[in-house]
């Protein structure tokens, strides 16, 4: 691999970590938004767990397709 290819891989990995950090940081704000709209704590928990579960399932499935 050339130096330029290695740099592109590093920048891509670094940028994706920033996207994940941004997603993690918005959690409290999304919770407050759901709470202010009158949703119960249990409903909000179900939304968060459903989101993480779908990310786990679909992320794993899509990654296996990308590796082919």
mmCIF file as gemmi writes it, N, C-alpha and C atoms, coordinates in Angstrom:
data_model
loop_
_atom_site.group_PDB
_atom_site.id
_atom_site.type_symbol
_atom_site.label_atom_id
_atom_site.label_alt_id
_atom_site.label_comp_id
_atom_site.label_asym_id
_atom_site.label_entity_id
_atom_site.label_seq_id
_atom_site.pdbx_PDB_ins_code
_atom_site.Cartn_x
_atom_site.Cartn_y
_atom_site.Cartn_z
_atom_site.occupancy
_atom_site.B_iso_or_equiv
_atom_site.pdbx_formal_charge
_atom_site.auth_seq_id
_atom_site.auth_asym_id
_atom_site.pdbx_PDB_model_num
ATOM 1 N N . UNK Axp A 1 ? 0.838 -1.188 0 1 0 ? 1 A 1
ATOM 2 C CA . UNK Axp A 1 ? 0 0 0 1 0 ? 1 A 1
ATOM 3 C C . UNK Axp A 1 ? 0.879 1.245 0 1 0 ? 1 A 1
ATOM 4 N N . UNK Axp A 2 ? 0.407 2.212 -0.723 1 0 ? 2 A 1
ATOM 5 C CA . UNK Axp A 2 ? 1.145 3.466 -0.75 1 0 ? 2 A 1
ATOM 6 C C . UNK Axp A 2 ? 0.79 4.306 0.48 1 0 ? 2 A 1
ATOM 7 N N . UNK Axp A 3 ? 1.596 5.31 0.702 1 0 ? 3 A 1
ATOM 8 C CA . UNK Axp A 3 ? 1.354 6.201 1.834 1 0 ? 3 A 1
ATOM 9 C C . UNK Axp A 3 ? -0.007 6.887 1.7 1 0 ? 3 A 1
ATOM 10 N N . UNK Axp A 4 ? -0.35 7.266 0.493 1 0 ? 4 A 1
ATOM 11 C CA . UNK Axp A 4 ? -1.633 7.945 0.259 1 0 ? 4 A 1
ATOM 12 C C . UNK Axp A 4 ? -2.811 7.019 0.585 1 0 ? 4 A 1
ATOM 13 N N . UNK Axp A 5 ? -2.73 5.754 0.218 1 0 ? 5 A 1
ATOM 14 C CA . UNK Axp A 5 ? -3.803 4.8 0.518 1 0 ? 5 A 1
ATOM 15 C C . UNK Axp A 5 ? -3.957 4.593 2.02 1 0 ? 5 A 1
ATOM 16 N N . UNK Axp A 6 ? -2.84 4.522 2.727 1 0 ? 6 A 1
ATOM 17 C CA . UNK Axp A 6 ? -2.879 4.362 4.186 1 0 ? 6 A 1
ATOM 18 C C . UNK Axp A 6 ? -3.503 5.595 4.836 1 0 ? 6 A 1
ATOM 19 N N . UNK Axp A 7 ? -3.141 6.774 4.34 1 0 ? 7 A 1
ATOM 20 C CA . UNK Axp A 7 ? -3.727 8.007 4.878 1 0 ? 7 A 1
ATOM 21 C C . UNK Axp A 7 ? -5.237 8.043 4.657 1 0 ? 7 A 1
ATOM 22 N N . UNK Axp A 8 ? -5.695 7.609 3.491 1 0 ? 8 A 1
ATOM 23 C CA . UNK Axp A 8 ? -7.133 7.588 3.215 1 0 ? 8 A 1
ATOM 24 C C . UNK Axp A 8 ? -7.857 6.62 4.144 1 0 ? 8 A 1
ATOM 25 N N . UNK Axp A 9 ? -7.255 5.471 4.416 1 0 ? 9 A 1
ATOM 26 C CA . UNK Axp A 9 ? -7.859 4.517 5.349 1 0 ? 9 A 1
ATOM 27 C C . UNK Axp A 9 ? -7.959 5.115 6.748 1 0 ? 9 A 1
ATOM 28 N N . UNK Axp A 10 ? -6.899 5.789 7.183 1 0 ? 10 A 1
ATOM 29 C CA . UNK Axp A 10 ? -6.897 6.399 8.506 1 0 ? 10 A 1
ATOM 30 C C . UNK Axp A 10 ? -7.963 7.484 8.61 1 0 ? 10 A 1
ATOM 31 N N . UNK Axp A 11 ? -8.02 8.355 7.614 1 0 ? 11 A 1
ATOM 32 C CA . UNK Axp A 11 ? -8.993 9.447 7.64 1 0 ? 11 A 1
ATOM 33 C C . UNK Axp A 11 ? -10.414 8.888 7.627 1 0 ? 11 A 1
ATOM 34 N N . UNK Axp A 12 ? -10.653 7.839 6.843 1 0 ? 12 A 1
ATOM 35 C CA . UNK Axp A 12 ? -11.978 7.219 6.81 1 0 ? 12 A 1
ATOM 36 C C . UNK Axp A 12 ? -12.368 6.642 8.155 1 0 ? 12 A 1
ATOM 37 N N . UNK Axp A 13 ? -11.444 5.946 8.793 1 0 ? 13 A 1
ATOM 38 C CA . UNK Axp A 13 ? -11.719 5.39 10.12 1 0 ? 13 A 1
ATOM 39 C C . UNK Axp A 13 ? -11.935 6.467 11.163 1 0 ? 13 A 1
ATOM 40 N N . UNK Axp A 14 ? -11.132 7.511 11.097 1 0 ? 14 A 1
ATOM 41 C CA . UNK Axp A 14 ? -11.269 8.613 12.05 1 0 ? 14 A 1
ATOM 42 C C . UNK Axp A 14 ? -12.607 9.324 11.867 1 0 ? 14 A 1
ATOM 43 N N . UNK Axp A 15 ? -12.982 9.574 10.62 1 0 ? 15 A 1
ATOM 44 C CA . UNK Axp A 15 ? -14.254 10.255 10.353 1 0 ? 15 A 1
ATOM 45 C C . UNK Axp A 15 ? -15.433 9.42 10.834 1 0 ? 15 A 1
ATOM 46 N N . UNK Axp A 16 ? -15.371 8.108 10.616 1 0 ? 16 A 1
ATOM 47 C CA . UNK Axp A 16 ? -16.488 7.268 11.066 1 0 ? 16 A 1
ATOM 48 C C . UNK Axp A 16 ? -16.586 7.26 12.587 1 0 ? 16 A 1
ATOM 49 N N . UNK Axp A 17 ? -15.456 7.347 13.292 1 0 ? 17 A 1
ATOM 50 C CA . UNK Axp A 17 ? -15.514 7.394 14.755 1 0 ? 17 A 1
ATOM 51 C C . UNK Axp A 17 ? -16.162 8.698 15.228 1 0 ? 17 A 1
ATOM 52 N N . UNK Axp A 18 ? -15.976 9.776 14.488 1 0 ? 18 A 1
ATOM 53 C CA . UNK Axp A 18 ? -16.643 11.039 14.834 1 0 ? 18 A 1
ATOM 54 C C . UNK Axp A 18 ? -18.152 10.931 14.653 1 0 ? 18 A 1
ATOM 55 N N . UNK Axp A 19 ? -18.576 10.213 13.616 1 0 ? 19 A 1
ATOM 56 C CA . UNK Axp A 19 ? -20.014 10.026 13.402 1 0 ? 19 A 1
ATOM 57 C C . UNK Axp A 19 ? -20.622 9.226 14.538 1 0 ? 19 A 1
ATOM 58 N N . UNK Axp A 20 ? -19.918 8.18 14.988 1 0 ? 20 A 1
ATOM 59 C CA . UNK Axp A 20 ? -20.429 7.374 16.094 1 0 ? 20 A 1
ATOM 60 C C . UNK Axp A 20 ? -20.475 8.191 17.382 1 0 ? 20 A 1
ATOM 61 N N . UNK Axp A 21 ? -19.476 9.02 17.611 1 0 ? 21 A 1
ATOM 62 C CA . UNK Axp A 21 ? -19.46 9.857 18.81 1 0 ? 21 A 1
ATOM 63 C C . UNK Axp A 21 ? -20.619 10.85 18.768 1 0 ? 21 A 1
ATOM 64 N N . UNK Axp A 22 ? -20.89 11.402 17.602 1 0 ? 22 A 1
ATOM 65 C CA . UNK Axp A 22 ? -22.012 12.326 17.463 1 0 ? 22 A 1
ATOM 66 C C . UNK Axp A 22 ? -23.344 11.648 17.744 1 0 ? 22 A 1
ATOM 67 N N . UNK Axp A 23 ? -23.475 10.406 17.289 1 0 ? 23 A 1
ATOM 68 C CA . UNK Axp A 23 ? -24.699 9.651 17.551 1 0 ? 23 A 1
ATOM 69 C C . UNK Axp A 23 ? -24.845 9.388 19.042 1 0 ? 23 A 1
ATOM 70 N N . UNK Axp A 24 ? -23.744 9.065 19.705 1 0 ? 24 A 1
ATOM 71 C CA . UNK Axp A 24 ? -23.769 8.785 21.14 1 0 ? 24 A 1
ATOM 72 C C . UNK Axp A 24 ? -24.112 10.044 21.936 1 0 ? 24 A 1
ATOM 73 N N . UNK Axp A 25 ? -23.604 11.18 21.505 1 0 ? 25 A 1
ATOM 74 C CA . UNK Axp A 25 ? -23.833 12.427 22.232 1 0 ? 25 A 1
ATOM 75 C C . UNK Axp A 25 ? -25.264 12.948 22.106 1 0 ? 25 A 1
ATOM 76 N N . UNK Axp A 26 ? -25.967 12.558 21.06 1 0 ? 26 A 1
ATOM 77 C CA . UNK Axp A 26 ? -27.327 13.074 20.903 1 0 ? 26 A 1
ATOM 78 C C . UNK Axp A 26 ? -28.346 12.297 21.726 1 0 ? 26 A 1
ATOM 79 N N . UNK Axp A 27 ? -27.974 11.174 22.326 1 0 ? 27 A 1
ATOM 80 C CA . UNK Axp A 27 ? -28.898 10.355 23.111 1 0 ? 27 A 1
ATOM 81 C C . UNK Axp A 27 ? -29.667 11.116 24.176 1 0 ? 27 A 1
ATOM 82 N N . UNK Axp A 28 ? -29 11.883 25.034 1 0 ? 28 A 1
ATOM 83 C CA . UNK Axp A 28 ? -29.735 12.627 26.07 1 0 ? 28 A 1
ATOM 84 C C . UNK Axp A 28 ? -30.717 13.648 25.491 1 0 ? 28 A 1
ATOM 85 N N . UNK Axp A 29 ? -30.357 14.248 24.359 1 0 ? 29 A 1
ATOM 86 C CA . UNK Axp A 29 ? -31.245 15.233 23.745 1 0 ? 29 A 1
ATOM 87 C C . UNK Axp A 29 ? -32.477 14.557 23.145 1 0 ? 29 A 1
ATOM 88 N N . UNK Axp A 30 ? -32.271 13.402 22.539 1 0 ? 30 A 1
ATOM 89 C CA . UNK Axp A 30 ? -33.408 12.661 21.984 1 0 ? 30 A 1
ATOM 90 C C . UNK Axp A 30 ? -34.325 12.204 23.114 1 0 ? 30 A 1
ATOM 91 N N . UNK Axp A 31 ? -33.731 11.763 24.22 1 0 ? 31 A 1
ATOM 92 C CA . UNK Axp A 31 ? -34.534 11.351 25.378 1 0 ? 31 A 1
ATOM 93 C C . UNK Axp A 31 ? -35.395 12.52 25.867 1 0 ? 31 A 1
ATOM 94 N N . UNK Axp A 32 ? -34.786 13.692 25.988 1 0 ? 32 A 1
ATOM 95 C CA . UNK Axp A 32 ? -35.529 14.873 26.448 1 0 ? 32 A 1
ATOM 96 C C . UNK Axp A 32 ? -36.64 15.243 25.465 1 0 ? 32 A 1
ATOM 97 N N . UNK Axp A 33 ? -36.376 15.083 24.177 1 0 ? 33 A 1
ATOM 98 C CA . UNK Axp A 33 ? -37.398 15.368 23.17 1 0 ? 33 A 1
ATOM 99 C C . UNK Axp A 33 ? -38.58 14.42 23.313 1 0 ? 33 A 1
ATOM 100 N N . UNK Axp A 34 ? -38.293 13.129 23.456 1 0 ? 34 A 1
ATOM 101 C CA . UNK Axp A 34 ? -39.369 12.152 23.641 1 0 ? 34 A 1
ATOM 102 C C . UNK Axp A 34 ? -40.147 12.435 24.928 1 0 ? 34 A 1
ATOM 103 N N . UNK Axp A 35 ? -39.426 12.763 25.991 1 0 ? 35 A 1
ATOM 104 C CA . UNK Axp A 35 ? -40.069 13.031 27.278 1 0 ? 35 A 1
ATOM 105 C C . UNK Axp A 35 ? -40.967 14.272 27.197 1 0 ? 35 A 1
ATOM 106 N N . UNK Axp A 36 ? -40.491 15.296 26.501 1 0 ? 36 A 1
ATOM 107 C CA . UNK Axp A 36 ? -41.286 16.524 26.389 1 0 ? 36 A 1
ATOM 108 C C . UNK Axp A 36 ? -42.533 16.332 25.525 1 0 ? 36 A 1
ATOM 109 N N . UNK Axp A 37 ? -42.524 15.291 24.69 1 0 ? 37 A 1
ATOM 110 C CA . UNK Axp A 37 ? -43.711 15.036 23.867 1 0 ? 37 A 1
ATOM 111 C C . UNK Axp A 37 ? -44.74 14.185 24.595 1 0 ? 37 A 1
ATOM 112 N N . UNK Axp A 38 ? -44.463 13.859 25.873 1 0 ? 38 A 1
ATOM 113 C CA . UNK Axp A 38 ? -45.435 13.153 26.692 1 0 ? 38 A 1
ATOM 114 C C . UNK Axp A 38 ? -45.284 11.643 26.717 1 0 ? 38 A 1
ATOM 115 N N . UNK Axp A 39 ? -44.195 11.126 26.177 1 0 ? 39 A 1
ATOM 116 C CA . UNK Axp A 39 ? -43.995 9.677 26.188 1 0 ? 39 A 1
ATOM 117 C C . UNK Axp A 39 ? -43.559 9.229 27.575 1 0 ? 39 A 1
ATOM 118 N N . UNK Axp A 40 ? -43.965 8.016 27.952 1 0 ? 40 A 1
ATOM 119 C CA . UNK Axp A 40 ? -43.568 7.486 29.256 1 0 ? 40 A 1
ATOM 120 C C . UNK Axp A 40 ? -42.128 6.977 29.189 1 0 ? 40 A 1
ATOM 121 N N . UNK Axp A 41 ? -41.535 6.802 30.363 1 0 ? 41 A 1
ATOM 122 C CA . UNK Axp A 41 ? -40.162 6.309 30.434 1 0 ? 41 A 1
ATOM 123 C C . UNK Axp A 41 ? -40.054 4.936 29.774 1 0 ? 41 A 1
ATOM 124 N N . UNK Axp A 42 ? -41.049 4.098 29.984 1 0 ? 42 A 1
ATOM 125 C CA . UNK Axp A 42 ? -41.032 2.753 29.408 1 0 ? 42 A 1
ATOM 126 C C . UNK Axp A 42 ? -41.073 2.804 27.873 1 0 ? 42 A 1
ATOM 127 N N . UNK Axp A 43 ? -41.884 3.686 27.311 1 0 ? 43 A 1
ATOM 128 C CA . UNK Axp A 43 ? -41.96 3.818 25.851 1 0 ? 43 A 1
ATOM 129 C C . UNK Axp A 43 ? -40.629 4.298 25.269 1 0 ? 43 A 1
ATOM 130 N N . UNK Axp A 44 ? -39.999 5.233 25.955 1 0 ? 44 A 1
ATOM 131 C CA . UNK Axp A 44 ? -38.707 5.744 25.5 1 0 ? 44 A 1
ATOM 132 C C . UNK Axp A 44 ? -37.661 4.641 25.554 1 0 ? 44 A 1
ATOM 133 N N . UNK Axp A 45 ? -37.673 3.853 26.627 1 0 ? 45 A 1
ATOM 134 C CA . UNK Axp A 45 ? -36.734 2.737 26.745 1 0 ? 45 A 1
ATOM 135 C C . UNK Axp A 45 ? -36.916 1.755 25.601 1 0 ? 45 A 1
ATOM 136 N N . UNK Axp A 46 ? -38.166 1.459 25.258 1 0 ? 46 A 1
ATOM 137 C CA . UNK Axp A 46 ? -38.428 0.533 24.153 1 0 ? 46 A 1
ATOM 138 C C . UNK Axp A 46 ? -37.903 1.078 22.827 1 0 ? 46 A 1
ATOM 139 N N . UNK Axp A 47 ? -38.048 2.377 22.608 1 0 ? 47 A 1
ATOM 140 C CA . UNK Axp A 47 ? -37.516 2.974 21.382 1 0 ? 47 A 1
ATOM 141 C C . UNK Axp A 47 ? -35.994 2.867 21.319 1 0 ? 47 A 1
ATOM 142 N N . UNK Axp A 48 ? -35.319 3.155 22.422 1 0 ? 48 A 1
ATOM 143 C CA . UNK Axp A 48 ? -33.863 3.08 22.444 1 0 ? 48 A 1
ATOM 144 C C . UNK Axp A 48 ? -33.381 1.644 22.253 1 0 ? 48 A 1
ATOM 145 N N . UNK Axp A 49 ? -33.988 0.701 22.965 1 0 ? 49 A 1
ATOM 146 C CA . UNK Axp A 49 ? -33.585 -0.703 22.841 1 0 ? 49 A 1
ATOM 147 C C . UNK Axp A 49 ? -33.867 -1.208 21.429 1 0 ? 49 A 1
ATOM 148 N N . UNK Axp A 50 ? -35.01 -0.832 20.874 1 0 ? 50 A 1
ATOM 149 C CA . UNK Axp A 50 ? -35.325 -1.224 19.501 1 0 ? 50 A 1
ATOM 150 C C . UNK Axp A 50 ? -34.324 -0.67 18.502 1 0 ? 50 A 1
ATOM 151 N N . UNK Axp A 51 ? -33.9 0.558 18.715 1 0 ? 51 A 1
ATOM 152 C CA . UNK Axp A 51 ? -32.895 1.163 17.84 1 0 ? 51 A 1
ATOM 153 C C . UNK Axp A 51 ? -31.559 0.452 17.915 1 0 ? 51 A 1
ATOM 154 N N . UNK Axp A 52 ? -31.118 0.14 19.134 1 0 ? 52 A 1
ATOM 155 C CA . UNK Axp A 52 ? -29.847 -0.564 19.288 1 0 ? 52 A 1
ATOM 156 C C . UNK Axp A 52 ? -29.926 -1.979 18.725 1 0 ? 52 A 1
ATOM 157 N N . UNK Axp A 53 ? -31.056 -2.653 18.95 1 0 ? 53 A 1
ATOM 158 C CA . UNK Axp A 53 ? -31.215 -4.02 18.447 1 0 ? 53 A 1
ATOM 159 C C . UNK Axp A 53 ? -31.234 -4.044 16.921 1 0 ? 53 A 1
ATOM 160 N N . UNK Axp A 54 ? -31.939 -3.101 16.311 1 0 ? 54 A 1
ATOM 161 C CA . UNK Axp A 54 ? -31.968 -3.075 14.848 1 0 ? 54 A 1
ATOM 162 C C . UNK Axp A 54 ? -30.594 -2.73 14.282 1 0 ? 54 A 1
ATOM 163 N N . UNK Axp A 55 ? -29.871 -1.858 14.956 1 0 ? 55 A 1
ATOM 164 C CA . UNK Axp A 55 ? -28.516 -1.532 14.53 1 0 ? 55 A 1
ATOM 165 C C . UNK Axp A 55 ? -27.607 -2.75 14.624 1 0 ? 55 A 1
ATOM 166 N N . UNK Axp A 56 ? -27.755 -3.518 15.692 1 0 ? 56 A 1
ATOM 167 C CA . UNK Axp A 56 ? -26.964 -4.737 15.863 1 0 ? 56 A 1
ATOM 168 C C . UNK Axp A 56 ? -27.267 -5.727 14.752 1 0 ? 56 A 1
ATOM 169 N N . UNK Axp A 57 ? -28.548 -5.98 14.504 1 0 ? 57 A 1
ATOM 170 C CA . UNK Axp A 57 ? -28.938 -6.968 13.503 1 0 ? 57 A 1
ATOM 171 C C . UNK Axp A 57 ? -28.578 -6.517 12.092 1 0 ? 57 A 1
ATOM 172 N N . UNK Axp A 58 ? -29.069 -5.34 11.704 1 0 ? 58 A 1
ATOM 173 C CA . UNK Axp A 58 ? -28.853 -4.889 10.334 1 0 ? 58 A 1
ATOM 174 C C . UNK Axp A 58 ? -27.398 -4.528 10.072 1 0 ? 58 A 1
ATOM 175 N N . UNK Axp A 59 ? -26.711 -3.98 11.065 1 0 ? 59 A 1
ATOM 176 C CA . UNK Axp A 59 ? -25.294 -3.667 10.896 1 0 ? 59 A 1
ATOM 177 C C . UNK Axp A 59 ? -24.467 -4.906 10.648 1 0 ? 59 A 1
ATOM 178 N N . UNK Axp A 60 ? -24.751 -5.971 11.391 1 0 ? 60 A 1
ATOM 179 C CA . UNK Axp A 60 ? -24.035 -7.23 11.201 1 0 ? 60 A 1
ATOM 180 C C . UNK Axp A 60 ? -24.354 -7.821 9.838 1 0 ? 60 A 1
ATOM 181 N N . UNK Axp A 61 ? -25.62 -7.8 9.452 1 0 ? 61 A 1
ATOM 182 C CA . UNK Axp A 61 ? -26.04 -8.354 8.165 1 0 ? 61 A 1
ATOM 183 C C . UNK Axp A 61 ? -25.419 -7.58 7.001 1 0 ? 61 A 1
ATOM 184 N N . UNK Axp A 62 ? -25.48 -6.268 7.052 1 0 ? 62 A 1
ATOM 185 C CA . UNK Axp A 62 ? -24.933 -5.436 5.977 1 0 ? 62 A 1
ATOM 186 C C . UNK Axp A 62 ? -23.414 -5.579 5.906 1 0 ? 62 A 1
ATOM 187 N N . UNK Axp A 63 ? -22.758 -5.674 7.057 1 0 ? 63 A 1
ATOM 188 C CA . UNK Axp A 63 ? -21.3 -5.836 7.066 1 0 ? 63 A 1
ATOM 189 C C . UNK Axp A 63 ? -20.898 -7.15 6.415 1 0 ? 63 A 1
ATOM 190 N N . UNK Axp A 64 ? -21.663 -8.214 6.663 1 0 ? 64 A 1
ATOM 191 C CA . UNK Axp A 64 ? -21.321 -9.496 6.038 1 0 ? 64 A 1
ATOM 192 C C . UNK Axp A 64 ? -21.497 -9.418 4.522 1 0 ? 64 A 1
ATOM 193 N N . UNK Axp A 65 ? -22.468 -8.657 4.051 1 0 ? 65 A 1
ATOM 194 C CA . UNK Axp A 65 ? -22.629 -8.476 2.604 1 0 ? 65 A 1
ATOM 195 C C . UNK Axp A 65 ? -21.49 -7.639 2.023 1 0 ? 65 A 1
ATOM 196 N N . UNK Axp A 66 ? -21.05 -6.65 2.769 1 0 ? 66 A 1
ATOM 197 C CA . UNK Axp A 66 ? -19.974 -5.78 2.293 1 0 ? 66 A 1
ATOM 198 C C . UNK Axp A 66 ? -18.644 -6.515 2.217 1 0 ? 66 A 1
ATOM 199 N N . UNK Axp A 67 ? -18.468 -7.543 3.044 1 0 ? 67 A 1
ATOM 200 C CA . UNK Axp A 67 ? -17.21 -8.282 3.057 1 0 ? 67 A 1
ATOM 201 C C . UNK Axp A 67 ? -17.086 -9.267 1.903 1 0 ? 67 A 1
ATOM 202 N N . UNK Axp A 68 ? -18.159 -9.478 1.168 1 0 ? 68 A 1
ATOM 203 C CA . UNK Axp A 68 ? -18.102 -10.444 0.056 1 0 ? 68 A 1
ATOM 204 C C . UNK Axp A 68 ? -17.494 -9.842 -1.167 1 0 ? 68 A 1
